[in-house]
């Protein structure tokens, strides 16, 4: 049996760092840039960046004799549906709470993985997934009792976003048999650019203010940093890391890395914008980190035992 190696896990950590910071960075951008315009910039610049790499032969893209509709479908769910609802929700919930809500993704991914991919998690992995969700519940329940829960509307939007991301996680693993990580990433980014640019232009036409919103980032170094970080870092680099990880790990193993983004988003909120760190966020974060370790540790342990038995 071929060993997975450390690279998929390293990719998962890199993805978690960028995604964890993205909630805070997106909120900073939304303070001045309309939501759909910000997403249009994010994916359009990322698409241009990857197209330049493709033109110079740094990356290779080929759709010949491959199920293109499948990779388009996963791109509609993520970034299309998922990022649309996530961006809107960040106007109503804090960056730390957004990260916490994203942490319930492993539950949906596990269910979709069982139905779509026929992947059955081990009992011990189910335990650690439940532990992860417990960490989420601790933070949400105690936040509500402390009057820090955000609006119901924002939470509802974030849950729809999580559903979209969960479907993508499973479909990305399914179609990784046909497409490379770079090809899936490129398709997701280009389709995201088309979706959000069309939405922003239609919205701008109705509001009779198409061009002004697109000029905002060029008048501020801070907004330019937001756009570049979201497009190159969170979109191009993080998407590639996510798709590479999903091509090498089971959906249930890969999904728990999303929970690392929760811890990072909380830490970013505390250290950068001085959000208050509550005791229940610390407890929840510890449970989440433990779940990430446990889910992957026991998966690798079983693999190693099978390799020894087969040797």
Short mmCIF file of the C-alpha atoms (twelve columns), coordinates in Angstrom:
data_MODEL
# 
_entry.id   MODEL 
# 
loop_
_atom_site.group_PDB 
_atom_site.id 
_atom_site.type_symbol 
_atom_site.label_atom_id 
_atom_site.label_alt_id 
_atom_site.label_comp_id 
_atom_site.label_asym_id 
_atom_site.label_seq_id 
_atom_site.Cartn_x 
_atom_site.Cartn_y 
_atom_site.Cartn_z 
_atom_site.pdbx_PDB_model_num 
ATOM 1   C CA . UNK A 1   0.000   0.000  0.000   1 
ATOM 2   C CA . UNK A 2   1.375   3.413  -0.941  1 
ATOM 3   C CA . UNK A 3   2.102   5.714  1.966   1 
ATOM 4   C CA . UNK A 4   0.325   9.047  2.048   1 
ATOM 5   C CA . UNK A 5   3.318   10.998 3.300   1 
ATOM 6   C CA . UNK A 6   3.431   14.327 5.078   1 
ATOM 7   C CA . UNK A 7   2.651   16.637 2.139   1 
ATOM 8   C CA . UNK A 8   -1.172  16.271 2.225   1 
ATOM 9   C CA . UNK A 9   -1.168  17.147 5.924   1 
ATOM 10  C CA . UNK A 10  1.164   20.105 5.350   1 
ATOM 11  C CA . UNK A 11  -1.193  21.267 2.594   1 
ATOM 12  C CA . UNK A 12  -4.073  20.974 5.050   1 
ATOM 13  C CA . UNK A 13  -2.287  23.193 7.566   1 
ATOM 14  C CA . UNK A 14  -1.467  25.830 4.917   1 
ATOM 15  C CA . UNK A 15  -5.087  25.772 3.762   1 
ATOM 16  C CA . UNK A 16  -6.323  26.173 7.334   1 
ATOM 17  C CA . UNK A 17  -4.042  29.177 7.939   1 
ATOM 18  C CA . UNK A 18  -5.247  31.023 4.841   1 
ATOM 19  C CA . UNK A 19  -8.904  30.131 5.374   1 
ATOM 20  C CA . UNK A 20  -8.713  31.059 9.057   1 
ATOM 21  C CA . UNK A 21  -7.303  34.488 8.220   1 
ATOM 22  C CA . UNK A 22  -9.682  34.977 5.299   1 
ATOM 23  C CA . UNK A 23  -12.688 35.674 7.542   1 
ATOM 24  C CA . UNK A 24  -10.906 38.612 9.172   1 
ATOM 25  C CA . UNK A 25  -9.402  39.878 5.901   1 
ATOM 26  C CA . UNK A 26  -12.784 39.647 4.158   1 
ATOM 27  C CA . UNK A 27  -14.429 41.642 6.941   1 
ATOM 28  C CA . UNK A 28  -11.764 44.324 6.559   1 
ATOM 29  C CA . UNK A 29  -12.503 44.505 2.838   1 
ATOM 30  C CA . UNK A 30  -16.284 44.577 3.331   1 
ATOM 31  C CA . UNK A 31  -15.890 47.757 5.389   1 
ATOM 32  C CA . UNK A 32  -15.255 49.632 2.122   1 
ATOM 33  C CA . UNK A 33  -15.907 47.305 -0.837  1 
ATOM 34  C CA . UNK A 34  -19.361 45.866 -1.734  1 
ATOM 35  C CA . UNK A 35  -19.512 42.087 -1.128  1 
ATOM 36  C CA . UNK A 36  -19.872 40.876 -4.712  1 
ATOM 37  C CA . UNK A 37  -17.294 43.345 -6.011  1 
ATOM 38  C CA . UNK A 38  -14.811 42.075 -3.437  1 
ATOM 39  C CA . UNK A 39  -15.468 38.489 -4.551  1 
ATOM 40  C CA . UNK A 40  -15.173 39.533 -8.193  1 
ATOM 41  C CA . UNK A 41  -11.734 41.043 -7.512  1 
ATOM 42  C CA . UNK A 42  -10.735 38.010 -5.467  1 
ATOM 43  C CA . UNK A 43  -11.426 35.410 -8.131  1 
ATOM 44  C CA . UNK A 44  -10.688 37.501 -11.229 1 
ATOM 45  C CA . UNK A 45  -7.157  38.351 -10.057 1 
ATOM 46  C CA . UNK A 46  -6.581  34.748 -8.990  1 
ATOM 47  C CA . UNK A 47  -7.765  33.581 -12.432 1 
ATOM 48  C CA . UNK A 48  -5.408  36.031 -14.164 1 
ATOM 49  C CA . UNK A 49  -2.526  34.878 -11.954 1 
ATOM 50  C CA . UNK A 50  -3.091  31.198 -12.736 1 
ATOM 51  C CA . UNK A 51  -3.677  31.880 -16.441 1 
ATOM 52  C CA . UNK A 52  -0.281  33.610 -16.609 1 
ATOM 53  C CA . UNK A 53  1.312   30.572 -14.944 1 
ATOM 54  C CA . UNK A 54  -0.452  28.384 -17.509 1 
ATOM 55  C CA . UNK A 55  0.722   30.552 -20.420 1 
ATOM 56  C CA . UNK A 56  4.353   30.259 -19.300 1 
ATOM 57  C CA . UNK A 57  4.072   26.518 -18.824 1 
ATOM 58  C CA . UNK A 58  4.387   26.579 -15.053 1 
ATOM 59  C CA . UNK A 59  1.090   24.717 -14.683 1 
ATOM 60  C CA . UNK A 60  -0.611  22.416 -17.177 1 
ATOM 61  C CA . UNK A 61  -4.358  22.231 -17.753 1 
ATOM 62  C CA . UNK A 62  -6.130  19.662 -19.933 1 
ATOM 63  C CA . UNK A 63  -9.830  18.805 -20.059 1 
ATOM 64  C CA . UNK A 64  -9.595  16.316 -22.935 1 
ATOM 65  C CA . UNK A 65  -11.686 13.162 -22.414 1 
ATOM 66  C CA . UNK A 66  -12.486 14.126 -18.810 1 
ATOM 67  C CA . UNK A 67  -15.862 14.607 -17.046 1 
ATOM 68  C CA . UNK A 68  -15.802 18.407 -17.231 1 
ATOM 69  C CA . UNK A 69  -19.394 18.798 -16.050 1 
ATOM 70  C CA . UNK A 70  -18.444 17.136 -12.780 1 
ATOM 71  C CA . UNK A 71  -15.713 19.638 -11.957 1 
ATOM 72  C CA . UNK A 72  -18.014 22.486 -13.029 1 
ATOM 73  C CA . UNK A 73  -20.669 21.145 -10.655 1 
ATOM 74  C CA . UNK A 74  -18.293 21.121 -7.687  1 
ATOM 75  C CA . UNK A 75  -17.218 24.666 -8.599  1 
ATOM 76  C CA . UNK A 76  -20.827 25.839 -8.496  1 
ATOM 77  C CA . UNK A 77  -21.074 24.597 -4.914  1 
ATOM 78  C CA . UNK A 78  -17.660 26.002 -3.999  1 
ATOM 79  C CA . UNK A 79  -16.802 28.800 -4.486  1 
ATOM 80  C CA . UNK A 80  -20.159 29.721 -6.076  1 
ATOM 81  C CA . UNK A 81  -22.812 28.920 -3.482  1 
ATOM 82  C CA . UNK A 82  -20.496 28.626 -0.485  1 
ATOM 83  C CA . UNK A 83  -18.635 31.913 -0.921  1 
ATOM 84  C CA . UNK A 84  -21.751 33.854 -1.872  1 
ATOM 85  C CA . UNK A 85  -23.461 33.023 1.419   1 
ATOM 86  C CA . UNK A 86  -20.236 33.216 3.452   1 
ATOM 87  C CA . UNK A 87  -19.455 36.742 2.250   1 
ATOM 88  C CA . UNK A 88  -22.946 38.004 3.020   1 
ATOM 89  C CA . UNK A 89  -22.940 36.319 6.449   1 
ATOM 90  C CA . UNK A 90  -19.704 38.076 7.449   1 
ATOM 91  C CA . UNK A 91  -21.679 41.311 7.580   1 
ATOM 92  C CA . UNK A 92  -23.678 39.870 10.487  1 
ATOM 93  C CA . UNK A 93  -21.297 37.579 12.433  1 
ATOM 94  C CA . UNK A 94  -17.764 38.063 13.769  1 
ATOM 95  C CA . UNK A 95  -14.742 36.484 12.078  1 
ATOM 96  C CA . UNK A 96  -14.184 34.174 15.052  1 
ATOM 97  C CA . UNK A 97  -17.799 33.023 15.062  1 
ATOM 98  C CA . UNK A 98  -17.686 32.416 11.311  1 
ATOM 99  C CA . UNK A 99  -14.712 30.128 11.833  1 
ATOM 100 C CA . UNK A 100 -16.544 28.297 14.591  1 
ATOM 101 C CA . UNK A 101 -19.599 27.709 12.406  1 
ATOM 102 C CA . UNK A 102 -17.415 26.354 9.586   1 
ATOM 103 C CA . UNK A 103 -16.165 23.698 12.012  1 
ATOM 104 C CA . UNK A 104 -19.350 21.677 11.714  1 
ATOM 105 C CA . UNK A 105 -18.376 20.828 8.134   1 
ATOM 106 C CA . UNK A 106 -16.927 17.365 9.044   1 
ATOM 107 C CA . UNK A 107 -20.398 16.165 10.012  1 
ATOM 108 C CA . UNK A 108 -21.831 17.012 6.586   1 
ATOM 109 C CA . UNK A 109 -18.710 15.746 4.802   1 
ATOM 110 C CA . UNK A 110 -18.873 12.439 6.660   1 
ATOM 111 C CA . UNK A 111 -22.521 11.970 5.697   1 
ATOM 112 C CA . UNK A 112 -21.949 12.954 2.065   1 
ATOM 113 C CA . UNK A 113 -18.803 10.797 1.953   1 
ATOM 114 C CA . UNK A 114 -20.798 7.755  3.094   1 
ATOM 115 C CA . UNK A 115 -23.574 8.379  0.549   1 
ATOM 116 C CA . UNK A 116 -21.539 9.526  -2.471  1 
ATOM 117 C CA . UNK A 117 -18.094 7.939  -2.027  1 
ATOM 118 C CA . UNK A 118 -19.101 4.916  0.081   1 
ATOM 119 C CA . UNK A 119 -16.332 5.839  2.541   1 
ATOM 120 C CA . UNK A 120 -17.056 4.556  6.026   1 
ATOM 121 C CA . UNK A 121 -15.134 6.202  8.874   1 
ATOM 122 C CA . UNK A 122 -13.770 4.083  11.723  1 
ATOM 123 C CA . UNK A 123 -15.606 4.227  15.034  1 
ATOM 124 C CA . UNK A 124 -12.717 6.033  16.687  1 
ATOM 125 C CA . UNK A 125 -12.825 8.643  13.908  1 
ATOM 126 C CA . UNK A 126 -16.546 9.131  14.492  1 
ATOM 127 C CA . UNK A 127 -15.716 9.730  18.156  1 
ATOM 128 C CA . UNK A 128 -13.210 12.454 17.282  1 
ATOM 129 C CA . UNK A 129 -15.630 14.053 14.821  1 
ATOM 130 C CA . UNK A 130 -18.239 14.165 17.584  1 
ATOM 131 C CA . UNK A 131 -15.553 15.668 19.823  1 
ATOM 132 C CA . UNK A 132 -14.960 18.332 17.191  1 
ATOM 133 C CA . UNK A 133 -18.656 19.163 16.982  1 
ATOM 134 C CA . UNK A 134 -18.757 19.284 20.782  1 
ATOM 135 C CA . UNK A 135 -16.075 21.962 20.624  1 
ATOM 136 C CA . UNK A 136 -18.228 23.914 18.197  1 
ATOM 137 C CA . UNK A 137 -21.323 23.536 20.373  1 
ATOM 138 C CA . UNK A 138 -19.414 24.715 23.451  1 
ATOM 139 C CA . UNK A 139 -18.410 27.925 21.703  1 
ATOM 140 C CA . UNK A 140 -21.821 28.592 20.142  1 
ATOM 141 C CA . UNK A 141 -23.984 27.751 23.176  1 
ATOM 142 C CA . UNK A 142 -21.917 29.720 25.667  1 
ATOM 143 C CA . UNK A 143 -21.557 32.590 23.193  1 
ATOM 144 C CA . UNK A 144 -25.329 32.796 22.996  1 
ATOM 145 C CA . UNK A 145 -25.698 32.824 26.781  1 
ATOM 146 C CA . UNK A 146 -23.127 35.631 26.874  1 
ATOM 147 C CA . UNK A 147 -25.014 37.702 24.297  1 
ATOM 148 C CA . UNK A 148 -22.277 37.255 21.667  1 
ATOM 149 C CA . UNK A 149 -23.975 34.975 19.175  1 
ATOM 150 C CA . UNK A 150 -24.439 37.272 16.201  1 
ATOM 151 C CA . UNK A 151 -27.730 37.395 14.318  1 
ATOM 152 C CA . UNK A 152 -29.827 34.368 13.423  1 
ATOM 153 C CA . UNK A 153 -29.819 35.480 9.789   1 
ATOM 154 C CA . UNK A 154 -26.017 35.544 9.655   1 
ATOM 155 C CA . UNK A 155 -25.760 32.108 11.263  1 
ATOM 156 C CA . UNK A 156 -28.304 30.693 8.798   1 
ATOM 157 C CA . UNK A 157 -26.349 32.076 5.834   1 
ATOM 158 C CA . UNK A 158 -23.116 30.604 7.212   1 
ATOM 159 C CA . UNK A 159 -24.732 27.173 7.549   1 
ATOM 160 C CA . UNK A 160 -25.781 27.264 3.879   1 
ATOM 161 C CA . UNK A 161 -22.190 28.169 3.046   1 
ATOM 162 C CA . UNK A 162 -20.958 25.171 5.041   1 
ATOM 163 C CA . UNK A 163 -23.323 22.853 3.150   1 
ATOM 164 C CA . UNK A 164 -21.940 24.106 -0.165  1 
ATOM 165 C CA . UNK A 165 -18.361 23.604 0.998   1 
ATOM 166 C CA . UNK A 166 -19.168 20.106 2.269   1 
ATOM 167 C CA . UNK A 167 -20.561 18.995 -1.089  1 
ATOM 168 C CA . UNK A 168 -17.449 20.390 -2.764  1 
ATOM 169 C CA . UNK A 169 -15.144 18.463 -0.413  1 
ATOM 170 C CA . UNK A 170 -16.746 15.177 -1.409  1 
ATOM 171 C CA . UNK A 171 -17.039 15.919 -5.134  1 
ATOM 172 C CA . UNK A 172 -13.449 17.189 -5.286  1 
ATOM 173 C CA . UNK A 173 -12.205 13.860 -3.950  1 
ATOM 174 C CA . UNK A 174 -14.438 11.989 -6.393  1 
ATOM 175 C CA . UNK A 175 -13.191 13.868 -9.456  1 
ATOM 176 C CA . UNK A 176 -9.548  13.918 -8.351  1 
ATOM 177 C CA . UNK A 177 -9.384  10.543 -10.134 1 
ATOM 178 C CA . UNK A 178 -9.752  12.385 -13.433 1 
ATOM 179 C CA . UNK A 179 -8.338  15.865 -12.790 1 
ATOM 180 C CA . UNK A 180 -5.125  17.055 -11.187 1 
ATOM 181 C CA . UNK A 181 -5.260  19.347 -8.153  1 
ATOM 182 C CA . UNK A 182 -4.169  22.258 -10.360 1 
ATOM 183 C CA . UNK A 183 -6.915  21.577 -12.924 1 
ATOM 184 C CA . UNK A 184 -9.634  21.495 -10.259 1 
ATOM 185 C CA . UNK A 185 -8.258  24.667 -8.649  1 
ATOM 186 C CA . UNK A 186 -8.060  26.495 -11.985 1 
ATOM 187 C CA . UNK A 187 -11.637 25.560 -12.880 1 
ATOM 188 C CA . UNK A 188 -12.972 26.611 -9.475  1 
ATOM 189 C CA . UNK A 189 -11.227 29.978 -9.620  1 
ATOM 190 C CA . UNK A 190 -12.216 30.775 -13.213 1 
ATOM 191 C CA . UNK A 191 -15.848 29.828 -12.639 1 
ATOM 192 C CA . UNK A 192 -15.825 31.850 -9.410  1 
ATOM 193 C CA . UNK A 193 -14.529 34.859 -11.368 1 
ATOM 194 C CA . UNK A 194 -17.341 34.532 -13.911 1 
ATOM 195 C CA . UNK A 195 -20.076 34.031 -11.285 1 
ATOM 196 C CA . UNK A 196 -19.141 36.906 -8.989  1 
ATOM 197 C CA . UNK A 197 -18.204 39.356 -11.754 1 
ATOM 198 C CA . UNK A 198 -21.577 38.790 -13.430 1 
ATOM 199 C CA . UNK A 199 -23.430 39.219 -10.129 1 
ATOM 200 C CA . UNK A 200 -21.510 42.411 -9.258  1 
ATOM 201 C CA . UNK A 201 -22.107 43.928 -12.706 1 
ATOM 202 C CA . UNK A 202 -25.827 43.138 -12.656 1 
ATOM 203 C CA . UNK A 203 -26.072 44.589 -9.157  1 
ATOM 204 C CA . UNK A 204 -24.095 47.649 -10.245 1 
ATOM 205 C CA . UNK A 205 -26.346 48.224 -13.244 1 
ATOM 206 C CA . UNK A 206 -29.465 48.179 -11.075 1 
ATOM 207 C CA . UNK A 207 -27.831 50.539 -8.578  1 
ATOM 208 C CA . UNK A 208 -26.402 52.674 -11.435 1 
ATOM 209 C CA . UNK A 209 -22.965 52.509 -9.840  1 
ATOM 210 C CA . UNK A 210 -20.944 49.914 -11.751 1 
ATOM 211 C CA . UNK A 211 -17.483 51.464 -11.907 1 
ATOM 212 C CA . UNK A 212 -17.121 53.388 -8.649  1 
ATOM 213 C CA . UNK A 213 -17.040 50.219 -6.513  1 
ATOM 214 C CA . UNK A 214 -14.324 48.723 -8.730  1 
ATOM 215 C CA . UNK A 215 -12.114 51.788 -8.214  1 
ATOM 216 C CA . UNK A 216 -12.188 51.612 -4.391  1 
ATOM 217 C CA . UNK A 217 -9.226  49.208 -3.923  1 
ATOM 218 C CA . UNK A 218 -6.928  51.374 -6.067  1 
ATOM 219 C CA . UNK A 219 -7.301  54.293 -3.684  1 
ATOM 220 C CA . UNK A 220 -6.139  52.449 -0.574  1 
ATOM 221 C CA . UNK A 221 -3.030  50.391 0.173   1 
ATOM 222 C CA . UNK A 222 -4.998  48.496 2.813   1 
ATOM 223 C CA . UNK A 223 -7.726  47.516 0.333   1 
ATOM 224 C CA . UNK A 224 -5.129  46.476 -2.250  1 
ATOM 225 C CA . UNK A 225 -3.550  44.188 0.356   1 
ATOM 226 C CA . UNK A 226 -6.977  42.713 1.121   1 
ATOM 227 C CA . UNK A 227 -7.647  42.006 -2.559  1 
ATOM 228 C CA . UNK A 228 -4.196  40.515 -3.234  1 
ATOM 229 C CA . UNK A 229 -4.229  38.366 -0.081  1 
ATOM 230 C CA . UNK A 230 -7.684  36.996 -0.856  1 
ATOM 231 C CA . UNK A 231 -6.957  36.374 -4.549  1 
ATOM 232 C CA . UNK A 232 -3.411  34.970 -4.555  1 
ATOM 233 C CA . UNK A 233 -3.180  33.607 -1.019  1 
ATOM 234 C CA . UNK A 234 -6.635  32.440 -0.002  1 
ATOM 235 C CA . UNK A 235 -7.885  31.570 -3.491  1 
ATOM 236 C CA . UNK A 236 -4.970  30.351 -5.632  1 
ATOM 237 C CA . UNK A 237 -2.625  28.917 -2.962  1 
ATOM 238 C CA . UNK A 238 -5.223  27.725 -0.447  1 
ATOM 239 C CA . UNK A 239 -7.508  26.206 -3.104  1 
ATOM 240 C CA . UNK A 240 -4.593  24.269 -4.566  1 
ATOM 241 C CA . UNK A 241 -3.610  23.002 -1.105  1 
ATOM 242 C CA . UNK A 242 -7.213  21.994 -0.427  1 
ATOM 243 C CA . UNK A 243 -7.622  20.093 -3.697  1 
ATOM 244 C CA . UNK A 244 -4.221  18.426 -3.340  1 
ATOM 245 C CA . UNK A 245 -5.118  17.328 0.187   1 
ATOM 246 C CA . UNK A 246 -8.524  16.035 -0.938  1 
ATOM 247 C CA . UNK A 247 -6.863  13.988 -3.699  1 
ATOM 248 C CA . UNK A 248 -4.662  12.199 -1.160  1 
ATOM 249 C CA . UNK A 249 -6.822  11.854 1.963   1 
ATOM 250 C CA . UNK A 250 -10.276 10.474 2.655   1 
ATOM 251 C CA . UNK A 251 -12.979 13.127 2.802   1 
ATOM 252 C CA . UNK A 252 -13.456 12.621 6.550   1 
ATOM 253 C CA . UNK A 253 -9.725  13.013 7.227   1 
ATOM 254 C CA . UNK A 254 -9.380  16.096 5.057   1 
ATOM 255 C CA . UNK A 255 -12.478 17.824 6.408   1 
ATOM 256 C CA . UNK A 256 -11.222 18.054 9.985   1 
ATOM 257 C CA . UNK A 257 -8.455  20.410 8.831   1 
ATOM 258 C CA . UNK A 258 -11.217 22.947 8.265   1 
ATOM 259 C CA . UNK A 259 -11.551 23.022 12.033  1 
ATOM 260 C CA . UNK A 260 -8.007  24.322 12.360  1 
ATOM 261 C CA . UNK A 261 -9.263  27.408 10.549  1 
ATOM 262 C CA . UNK A 262 -11.577 27.956 13.519  1 
ATOM 263 C CA . UNK A 263 -8.696  28.193 15.970  1 
ATOM 264 C CA . UNK A 264 -6.760  30.455 13.604  1 
ATOM 265 C CA . UNK A 265 -9.751  32.743 13.014  1 
ATOM 266 C CA . UNK A 266 -10.251 33.141 16.771  1 
ATOM 267 C CA . UNK A 267 -6.541  33.819 17.314  1 
ATOM 268 C CA . UNK A 268 -6.514  36.373 14.472  1 
ATOM 269 C CA . UNK A 269 -9.534  38.152 15.921  1 
ATOM 270 C CA . UNK A 270 -7.883  38.368 19.348  1 
ATOM 271 C CA . UNK A 271 -4.369  39.342 18.242  1 
ATOM 272 C CA . UNK A 272 -5.154  41.624 15.295  1 
ATOM 273 C CA . UNK A 273 -8.482  43.339 15.990  1 
ATOM 274 C CA . UNK A 274 -8.446  42.775 19.775  1 
ATOM 275 C CA . UNK A 275 -11.602 40.659 19.963  1 
ATOM 276 C CA . UNK A 276 -12.107 39.346 23.489  1 
ATOM 277 C CA . UNK A 277 -11.058 35.708 23.972  1 
ATOM 278 C CA . UNK A 278 -13.616 33.880 26.101  1 
ATOM 279 C CA . UNK A 279 -12.920 30.741 28.144  1 
ATOM 280 C CA . UNK A 280 -15.378 28.687 26.107  1 
ATOM 281 C CA . UNK A 281 -13.513 29.602 22.901  1 
ATOM 282 C CA . UNK A 282 -10.308 28.214 24.427  1 
ATOM 283 C CA . UNK A 283 -12.057 24.987 25.490  1 
ATOM 284 C CA . UNK A 284 -13.729 24.633 22.097  1 
ATOM 285 C CA . UNK A 285 -10.454 25.285 20.286  1 
ATOM 286 C CA . UNK A 286 -8.644  22.611 22.321  1 
ATOM 287 C CA . UNK A 287 -11.365 20.057 21.527  1 
ATOM 288 C CA . UNK A 288 -11.140 20.935 17.836  1 
ATOM 289 C CA . UNK A 289 -7.344  20.563 17.721  1 
ATOM 290 C CA . UNK A 290 -7.602  17.219 19.529  1 
ATOM 291 C CA . UNK A 291 -10.158 16.024 16.973  1 
ATOM 292 C CA . UNK A 292 -7.839  16.942 14.067  1 
ATOM 293 C CA . UNK A 293 -5.007  14.967 15.643  1 
ATOM 294 C CA . UNK A 294 -7.136  11.951 16.601  1 
ATOM 295 C CA . UNK A 295 -8.941  11.533 13.291  1 
ATOM 296 C CA . UNK A 296 -5.720  11.433 11.282  1 
ATOM 297 C CA . UNK A 297 -3.559  9.618  13.850  1 
ATOM 298 C CA . UNK A 298 -5.774  6.542  13.992  1 
ATOM 299 C CA . UNK A 299 -6.225  6.509  10.218  1 
ATOM 300 C CA . UNK A 300 -2.451  6.348  9.730   1 
ATOM 301 C CA . UNK A 301 -2.073  3.812  12.522  1 
ATOM 302 C CA . UNK A 302 -4.479  1.419  10.799  1 
ATOM 303 C CA . UNK A 303 -2.685  1.952  7.486   1 
ATOM 304 C CA . UNK A 304 0.671   1.113  9.037   1 
ATOM 305 C CA . UNK A 305 -0.704  -2.055 10.638  1 
ATOM 306 C CA . UNK A 306 -2.156  -3.188 7.305   1 
ATOM 307 C CA . UNK A 307 1.175   -2.520 5.585   1 
ATOM 308 C CA . UNK A 308 3.019   -4.616 8.185   1 
ATOM 309 C CA . UNK A 309 0.513   -7.446 7.802   1 
ATOM 310 C CA . UNK A 310 0.858   -7.342 4.037   1 
ATOM 311 C CA . UNK A 311 4.665   -7.247 4.148   1 
# 
